[in-house]
């Protein structure tokens, strides 16, 4: 940004103000809007000019954008404007030790939006502060990619309720200090979205909302460099539509049409959808498949620089109109690219897919080297941003660690991924895991893994064999992984069902709509009967639930767990992960089924050990001996 953008923004405001006046005149919060307009428009203008500056009617588009921002601000309810003020005063709420997250499907967890009210006590029992509800909008009948093919961003799927229900729910959750997170599926719409339908009718305005080609010439050129995301169920990146005799860009399934952000009308329309959701009380938007939103011939069309301009432009506009709303990026890509989206002015929070994948890698190998090495290099973020750490979500596990990180330890990334895939599909001798392959690509032998946390951690096999020690180990593995994400800096995200150790659900195989997508194996209906046993520590669900609840309580009780610093270090034991939090707490986690020895003098090199240390999980004093043992899959949280 420079003086030019500053001056251009001021000129734009002066010029367009008369046209914004009617929208703002009854707005009690006009002043705040104007203050933020002066503050953020230069930024918006700078980024938008980089991508749309060569359009002859650039300032017309800018006027449209300001119009969109002012009108949604005008419609924003008083309660949400108060929230705006609150968040402006305390923007980093998501970095506190009480920032605990959870994610669930409305239908699978509660039935519908109204019945979700009855589950608020359950969220409260886990001290949830951030609740991601999986896509809940209108979709085509049948396969809708689990809700990620949206036909109308302003209509709740009738099976789940109405927009009024959603608003009521966000109000009820906000009253309990729970922020609602929704997906913003903005790389594509379903082919039943009104824009796609108009395009199919041949409407030239809406044809430009998508990428449409008269024949295969250009698609073939693009495809030379494109990655297939779903090579099994949706090979290729383009889909022929006879209605218009055109090839449509469809990165994901053939019914998911990529939006064309080269067209500023798309940017403006999507800003409107975004602000509409903000006005329903949504506080965080998960930017789905963010890497893919800009295309350029001769490139893989992922993580291009223009993607950042678009997100930063949207960020600036949202700051003006609905500053309580935050972006979270969903980029399951190379760790450098994951990091490229994380910034206060872009996406302040982001999934941490590298840590997720490497937690599973460490469990399989019983070695924490790669996890430690990658996290030492990559954990630190700009101070006003945070990771969302997770063990499982609704998607597959992709082994998206950096090959160069692996090579630095003498590990061949390709071979290691082959091993991990064998291990987690249970084909590797001695594996404890029951996972399923997801989208094997025979050309590059790439594959991802589906499965519930507890099944991948060995509970399913152990229960089948009835081996008590194996059952015990499996339960401990689940708890161990959650202990890492709950202790680490950022928002720990519980994939609901994991906390009661739910297992794989193979019933999707009988449903023709789901059968070819193994991710459904880890999207079971929440088992409330199993949950009823969650306080009984003689059961698997009881052990996992109480452990996770206690970890959350321990985290909330100590300032060492706000997101300030998380320093990974070498414990001099290849099976034990160690990290120090805010210079005040030390976490030690044994990733093997063997007891592991640790030395006080090694730990003391990374942590100025206080005279009186406490085990935060038992609450008791713990004097660190010169040499001590961590039991199989055990962990310690030590602090002053
Ligand atoms: C996201 O994930 C969603 O989380 C998926 O559930 C959707 O199917 C998909 O977008 C389409 O909307 O391919 O396997 O590299 O991997 O964005 C998961 C990033 C996915 C992609 C990721 C995508």
Boltz pocket constraint, residues with backbone or C-beta under 6 A from the ligand:
constraints:
  - pocket:
      binder: B
      contacts: [[A, 145], [A, 146], [A, 148], [A, 185], [A, 229], [A, 252], [A, 288], [A, 289], [A, 290], [A, 291], [A, 330], [A, 331], [A, 332], [A, 333], [A, 394], [A, 395], [A, 396]]
      max_distance: 6.0
